[in-house]
Amino acid sequence: MKDTFYDVKLRKKVEAEVVEKVTYGEPGKERYALRGKTDDGRNLTKFVKKADWDALSI
């Protein structure tokens, strides 16, 4: 599945393949994110709402 990420190095939005769903933070204060990978192998992270995170099946 592809999604739009902001690439800091290129300073623009790019389409990249979503690799995994991850959570950050301690219990009760979690943040939900999608991890992507560019064509040249760099990692990208996009924070999303919990409802969006739950709706994805990766």
GIJOCOR-V888011 format. One record per backbone hydrogen bond with DSSP energy under -0.5 kcal/mol. NH is the residue of the N-H (numbers start at 0). CO is the residue of the C=O. Records with the same first field share a line. If there is no record, write none. Layout:
BEGIN
NH->CO, CO
END
This chain:
BEGIN
2->15
4->13
6->4, 11
7->5
10->6
11->6
13->4
15->2
16->36
17->0
18->34
19->34
21->32
23->30
28->25
30->23
31->47
32->21
33->45
34->19
35->43
36->16
37->41
40->37
43->35
45->33
47->31
52->48
53->49
54->50
55->51
57->55
END
